Each structure stands twice: as structure tokens, then as C-alpha cells.
Amino acid sequence: MLDDTNVVLGITGSVAAVKTVELAHELRRRGATVRAVMTEAATNIVHPWAVSFATDGPVVTEITGETEHVAYCGRDGWADAVVLAPTTANTIGKIAAAIDDTTVTTTVTTAIGAGLPIVVAPAMHEPMYDHPGIEAALTSLDEWGISIVPARREEGKAKLATIDAIVTETARAAGDQPLADTTLIVTAGAATEPIDPVRVLTNGASGRMGRAIAKAAYVAGATVTLVHGPVGPHSPQAFTPRSDDPEVPYADLVTVTDTASYIDAVMDRHAEADALVSTAALADYTTEPAAEKLASGPPRELSLTPTPKLLDTVREAAPTLPLVAFKTAAVPEATPDADSAVVEAARALQTRVDAAFVVANAPSVMGADEAETTLVDGATTIPVSGPKPVVAETIVHELAARLRR
């Protein structure tokens, strides 16, 4: 996500500075090289030694004759992007007024003048966040092209955004953005078809791939609507904050339940979209639900009715909208030539709905951290495997290449 990216991490005197060690580690895990600049107030909250350990580099705590701010953020400087996290009300106001009286404000003024991508993550008490001067300052920074990662309002505080949100925004700001000025709809998760007021028909989809694609598309510059259903029968341990943060600041989240609500949500929005990526595992059948909870014990039979197909419905309404479809194997994995059968099924789906390409995979990928897939476009097949975020990036860049054509 941030491979070969040099990031200057500016740390100011909010108590949220204790989070910056974790943030520096995560930036590096995503591929960035990190160098920190700290205000004097920040050094009273987190020790520069801890930050040096987290960044594996020197920490600037004062501007000297070495002109560190220019070396890092001048027009020929080291940095590719600047991240301020946490950013106090004091620092936000100073940046907007071009006041340079700390290491961080001097570094940021230099970065603004040099045209570097900048990400600001505020953290303060809620009344300070709501001060009209701070609101006006944040508006000014936004108008200057600075990316703002909104604070989380909790317990009377405007808390620092999640580590994942800050890293994602950094990747978007520092990246090439091949999907800039593009609007995407991504579907994710499983559909649930009610049997009675408490029971449903569903499947094992977790929504991981859809969320990963939505995030990768956002990093690539797109405006994303994520239509998301339930996450299937998975243990809570499958959704830790590190791998699947429940927040989705990278997309406009639309929550749905059954196949009909998925279709309605997409149909309400497809006219403004430049493409649809349909990863959700929708139900193939539905049933007429009982008005009251069915008693357990006696055998029962359900009458199943085929549901409408999302892609067919969209294609009929939007004949030219680019579609990326997903096809799950309908054959046992142990079957001879199962891979070929899956690819042929994907080709048939591509032909039926005129998809840009189809992502073919086995049922075993549902709920898993990793995926083994094949991108199918007519006679062309591209095997892609690995962690779902990595596979998602490949899918997004394949889509971007087709949209550019």
C-alpha cells in the first residue's frame, strides 16, 4: 500500500500522541519509510526514544542549522508525504494562519509550499473541535488540498481516528490515484433470506474481499459506495481491529439484508456510478417467511423460489456500465479439472452479463484471510492469490486499466 513511500510523521502535544508508536509501526508494515518530527509538548507525552525505535530512524525535536524542515519537505526534499497525527487545535490554527513557531508547524509550512501531500488527523476535546475558528481552519486546510481524517466523537472527546483510517488516507494522498474522479459501487457480505422472525437462510461470506476492494478503490482515488450485508457465521475472533476495522471511513456505507435490498440499493445508485464490483454472496433462493417463530422439533419443508439476479437486473437497466463479477465454484474442489470448470463457469457469466472481467474462486475463500482466484477475461486468465487486501489491489488496478481504455 505504501511501498517505496517516504513519510514524515509530525507529532504534536495531544495525549493521543501515545498512539503514534503504533501508527509508525503500521506505516512501516504497509511499506513506508518513516521519519518523525515532534513538538516540545509532544516529547512530554511520548519519549523521542520510543518514537525513534518505532520509526527506526532519528527524531527531529528542534530545527537546527541543518534546516531539517527543508531537508525533509523542501522541493527537493526526502519526503513523499507528511502525516500529522495527532494534530492539536493549537497546531491546526497555526497551520491555517501560517504561524511557524514549532518544529511541526515549520515543517508543514514548508511542505505546503512544496506541494507535498499532507494528511491531518485531529485529536482534542470535543468543545475545541467545535470551536468555529478550528472549524474554519480545517475548512481552509481542506481547500488547500490537505486531507483531513475526521476525529471520532466519543465520551465528550474528538478522539484520534483509527490507525487504519490514518494509514489508508496516507496511502490515498501519496498514491497515483488511477481511479480519481471515478465513482464505484462495491457489494460485500452475505444476503439473509428470512424463514421466520428469528431464522434465516444465509451463507459463509464474511465481506472481507468486498471491504478490501472498497478500501483499495478509495486508495486509488475513487469515491466508493459500499453496499454491505451481514457477515455470515464467523467467530468474533475473525474480525479483530487490525484486520477488519468495523469502521469504513473509506466508503459511503449502505447496510442491507436480503437479496432484494441489495438489488434495490444498487439500482438506486447505479446511474451515478462509473463501475460496479459485485463481490457479495447473494441468495439464489428465497422463501415466504412465517409470520411467527416456527416451533422447533417437527420436520419441515421449505418452498424455495429463485431470486432475481443482481447483475442481470443491473445490465438490463445499464447496458454500458462496466461490471466486475465474482463466480464461486459450483463443482467439488476434488473433481478432476475443477479449476477448468470454474474458469468455464466464469466465462459463461462474463458472456451473460457482459462483464469487464470475472473473478473466479472456490467456496473455501469465504470467511478466509487469503484467496486463490483467477481473473477471467475471455481467453485470458490471470491467477492471483495471497491475502485478500493484496488480491483486492490487483482487482482494482485491473479495473482501472479497463476504465482508462
Secondary structure, 3 states (H helix, E strand, C coil): CCCCCEEEEEECCCHHHHHHHHHHHHHHHCCCEEEEEECHHHHCCCCHHHHHHHHCCCEECCCCCCCHHHHHHCCCCCCCEEEEEEECHHHHHHHHCCCCCCHHHHHHHHHHHHCCCEEEEECEEHHHHCCHHHHHHHHHHHHCCCEECCCEEECCEEECCCHHHHHHHHHHHHCCCCCCCCEEEEEECECCEECCCCCEECCCCCCHHHHHHHHHHHHCCCEEEEEECCCCCCCHHHCCCCCCCCCCCCCEEEECCCHHHHHHHHHHHHHHCCEEEECCECCCEECCCCCCCCCCCCCCCCCCEECCCHHHHHHHHCCCCCEEEEEECCCCCCCCCHHHHHHHHHHHHHHHHCCCEEEEECHHHCCCCEEEEEEEECCEEEEEEEEHHHHHHHHHHHHHHHHHC
